Amino acid sequence: MRIASRVSELSLHGCYLDMMNPFPMGTMVLVKIAAGDAFFEARSKIIYSQPNMGAGVGFLQIAPGSQAVLERWLDGAEKEQQKQT
């Protein structure tokens, strides 16, 4: 099953998925995130679920090459935040 969702609160260890009908806590999911030409994929687990809001996801196994993509995104976000302060 494929479900599109907005990603927020992205970190090295997980993220938050905004969705109206989140999966129950403990559900195993494959998270795929694309931004521009970069792609991230990780086997993950729903660590908390908020009905009509979304779910917190913990990354369990990050696909080869995806760790570097994630770190690049986070570095870019940090630099962007520093520019604004």
Buried (B, 14 or more C-beta within 10 A) or exposed (E): EEEEBEBEEBEEEBBBBBBEEBBEEEBEBEBEBEEEEEEBBBEBBBBEBEEEEBBBBBBBEBBEEBBEBBEEBEEEEEEEEEEEE
